């Protein structure tokens, strides 16, 4: 066998082995990519389930706290507040506080902003209720103002749920941000109409002279 044949044979074997090695490496890379993709999908499903559980618990706790505030205000208007009434309100507040602490570690910024607005509103109404209960309200605070602020929380809860549903992929469109009310334009001054000019006086007609006997008009001196 001459040298050329040997070189060709060696090159063929090397090519076959190299092709097999490259094919094996490509197959391993594809397998690693597939495993990474499956891992990412599994983590995504777990994260989605975690956020869903967090949203359900927070929404439930916030609604119960809102309802507890409303019930406590009714009690304050109808009768003396008892220890059981205070315990029910404090339990709802504590449950909401725990759910909010969990959400701060899980919810994305867009949803967490809505949650924080609900939390601030609930804390504000709770503060009014406790001050009214102690008989030391701030200027302008009454059970009527507290009830009004409590009723407005339902709108904040609705906007929060819309953000949650969008994050979970339930609704395709994100909720629109709440726009600030436009400033009321100042009223335009009423223009005073110009006075209507008095009509010009028409000069009186000169009297017609009586005719003289000869037919000529009589002159007046």
C-alpha positions as CSV (number, residue, x, y, z in Angstrom):
1,X,0.0,0.0,0.0
2,X,1.5,3.3,-1.0
3,X,1.7,6.4,1.2
4,X,-1.1,8.2,-0.6
5,X,-3.6,5.3,0.1
6,X,-2.6,5.3,3.8
7,X,-3.1,9.1,4.0
8,X,-6.5,8.8,2.4
9,X,-7.5,5.9,4.7
10,X,-6.4,7.8,7.8
11,X,-8.2,10.9,6.7
12,X,-11.4,8.9,6.1
13,X,-11.2,7.3,9.5
14,X,-10.5,10.7,11.1
15,X,-13.4,12.3,9.3
16,X,-15.7,9.6,10.4
17,X,-14.6,9.8,14.0
18,X,-14.7,13.6,13.9
19,X,-18.2,13.6,12.4
20,X,-19.4,11.2,15.0
21,X,-17.8,13.4,17.8
22,X,-19.3,16.6,16.4
23,X,-22.7,15.0,16.0
24,X,-22.6,13.7,19.6
25,X,-21.6,17.2,20.9
26,X,-24.4,18.8,19.0
27,X,-26.8,16.3,20.3
28,X,-25.6,17.0,23.9
29,X,-26.0,20.7,23.4
30,X,-29.5,20.3,22.1
31,X,-30.3,18.1,25.0
32,X,-29.0,20.6,27.5
33,X,-31.0,23.4,25.8
34,X,-34.1,21.2,26.1
35,X,-33.5,20.5,29.7
36,X,-33.0,24.2,30.4
37,X,-36.2,25.1,28.6
38,X,-38.1,22.5,30.5
39,X,-36.6,23.8,33.8
40,X,-37.6,27.4,32.8
41,X,-41.1,26.3,32.0
42,X,-41.5,24.5,35.3
43,X,-40.2,27.5,37.2
44,X,-42.6,29.7,35.3
45,X,-45.5,27.5,36.2
46,X,-44.4,27.5,39.8
47,X,-44.0,31.2,39.9
48,X,-47.4,31.7,38.3
49,X,-49.0,29.4,40.8
50,X,-47.2,31.3,43.7
51,X,-48.5,34.7,42.4
52,X,-52.0,33.3,41.9
53,X,-52.1,32.0,45.5
54,X,-50.7,35.3,46.8
55,X,-53.3,37.4,44.9
56,X,-56.2,35.2,46.0
57,X,-55.2,35.5,49.7
58,X,-54.5,39.2,49.5
59,X,-57.8,40.0,47.7
60,X,-59.7,37.9,50.3
61,X,-58.0,39.6,53.3
62,X,-58.4,43.1,51.8
63,X,-62.1,42.6,51.2
64,X,-62.6,41.1,54.7
65,X,-60.8,44.1,56.3
66,X,-62.9,46.5,54.2
67,X,-66.1,44.7,55.3
68,X,-65.0,44.7,58.9
69,X,-64.4,48.4,58.9
70,X,-67.9,49.0,57.5
71,X,-69.4,46.7,60.1
72,X,-67.6,48.5,62.9
73,X,-68.8,51.9,61.7
74,X,-72.4,50.6,61.8
75,X,-71.9,49.3,65.3
76,X,-70.5,52.7,66.4
77,X,-73.6,54.5,65.1
78,X,-76.1,52.0,66.5
79,X,-74.8,50.9,69.9
80,X,-71.7,50.9,72.2
81,X,-68.7,49.0,70.9
82,X,-68.1,45.7,72.7
83,X,-64.9,43.8,73.1
84,X,-65.9,41.2,70.5
85,X,-66.4,44.0,67.9
86,X,-62.9,45.2,68.6
87,X,-61.4,41.7,68.3
88,X,-63.1,41.1,65.0
89,X,-61.7,44.3,63.5
90,X,-58.2,43.6,64.8
91,X,-58.3,40.1,63.5
92,X,-59.2,41.3,60.0
93,X,-56.5,44.0,60.2
94,X,-53.8,41.4,61.3
95,X,-54.8,39.0,58.5
96,X,-54.5,41.8,55.9
97,X,-51.1,42.9,57.3
98,X,-49.7,39.4,56.9
99,X,-51.0,39.0,53.4
100,X,-49.5,42.3,52.4
101,X,-46.1,41.4,53.8
102,X,-46.1,38.2,51.7
103,X,-47.2,40.1,48.6
104,X,-44.3,42.5,48.9
105,X,-41.9,39.6,48.3
106,X,-43.8,38.1,45.4
107,X,-45.9,40.6,43.4
108,X,-44.3,42.5,40.5
109,X,-44.1,46.3,40.7
110,X,-47.3,47.1,38.7
111,X,-49.5,44.9,40.9
112,X,-47.7,45.9,44.1
113,X,-48.4,49.6,43.4
114,X,-52.2,48.8,43.3
115,X,-51.9,46.7,46.5
116,X,-50.1,49.6,48.3
117,X,-52.8,52.0,47.4
118,X,-55.4,49.6,48.9
119,X,-53.2,49.2,52.0
120,X,-52.9,52.9,52.5
121,X,-56.6,53.5,52.1
122,X,-57.4,50.7,54.6
123,X,-54.9,52.1,57.1
124,X,-56.3,55.6,56.8
125,X,-59.9,54.5,57.4
126,X,-58.8,52.3,60.3
127,X,-57.1,55.2,61.9
128,X,-60.2,57.3,61.6
129,X,-62.3,54.5,63.1
130,X,-60.0,54.1,66.1
131,X,-59.8,57.9,66.8
132,X,-63.6,58.1,66.6
133,X,-63.9,55.1,68.9
134,X,-61.6,56.9,71.5
135,X,-63.6,60.1,71.1
136,X,-60.5,62.0,69.8
137,X,-61.2,62.6,66.1
138,X,-59.1,65.0,64.1
139,X,-60.8,68.1,62.8
140,X,-63.4,67.2,60.2
141,X,-63.5,63.5,61.0
142,X,-66.9,62.0,61.6
143,X,-68.5,58.6,61.1
144,X,-69.9,60.0,57.9
145,X,-66.5,60.9,56.5
146,X,-65.0,57.5,57.6
147,X,-67.9,55.7,55.9
148,X,-67.3,57.7,52.7
149,X,-63.6,56.9,52.6
150,X,-64.4,53.2,53.4
151,X,-66.8,53.0,50.4
152,X,-64.2,54.4,48.1
153,X,-61.9,51.4,48.8
154,X,-64.1,49.2,46.7
155,X,-63.0,51.1,43.6
156,X,-59.4,50.6,44.5
157,X,-60.0,46.9,45.0
158,X,-61.5,46.6,41.6
159,X,-58.5,48.3,40.0
160,X,-56.2,46.0,42.0
161,X,-57.9,42.9,40.8
162,X,-57.7,44.0,37.2
163,X,-53.9,44.4,37.5
164,X,-53.7,40.9,39.1
165,X,-55.8,39.3,36.4
166,X,-53.6,40.9,33.7
167,X,-50.4,39.7,35.4
168,X,-51.8,36.1,35.6
169,X,-52.8,36.3,31.9
170,X,-56.5,36.1,32.5
171,X,-57.2,39.4,30.8
172,X,-55.1,40.5,27.7
173,X,-55.1,44.3,28.4
174,X,-53.5,46.0,31.4
175,X,-55.8,48.3,33.4
176,X,-55.6,51.9,32.6
177,X,-54.0,54.1,35.3
178,X,-56.3,56.3,37.3
179,X,-56.0,59.7,35.8
180,X,-55.9,62.7,38.1
181,X,-58.9,65.0,37.8
182,X,-58.4,67.9,35.5
183,X,-58.4,71.3,37.2
184,X,-61.6,73.2,36.9
185,X,-61.3,76.2,34.7
186,X,-62.0,79.6,36.2
187,X,-65.4,81.0,35.1
188,X,-65.1,83.6,32.3
189,X,-66.1,87.1,33.4
190,X,-69.5,88.2,32.2
191,X,-69.2,91.0,29.7
192,X,-71.3,94.0,30.5
193,X,-73.3,94.9,27.4
194,X,-72.8,98.4,26.0
195,X,-75.7,100.8,26.6
196,X,-78.0,101.2,23.7
197,X,-77.9,104.7,22.3
198,X,-81.2,106.6,22.5
199,X,-82.8,107.2,19.1
200,X,-82.1,110.5,17.5
201,X,-84.9,113.1,17.8
202,X,-86.8,113.8,14.6
203,X,-87.2,117.5,14.1
204,X,-90.8,118.6,14.1
205,X,-92.3,119.5,10.7
206,X,-92.9,123.2,10.1
207,X,-96.6,124.2,10.0
208,X,-98.1,124.7,6.6
209,X,-99.2,128.3,6.1
210,X,-102.9,128.9,5.4
211,X,-103.7,129.9,1.8
212,X,-104.6,133.6,1.2
213,X,-107.7,134.4,-0.7
214,X,-105.8,134.9,-4.0
215,X,-104.4,131.4,-3.7
216,X,-100.9,132.4,-2.5
217,X,-99.8,131.2,0.9
218,X,-100.0,133.6,3.7
219,X,-96.7,134.7,5.0
220,X,-96.1,134.6,8.7
221,X,-94.1,137.3,10.3
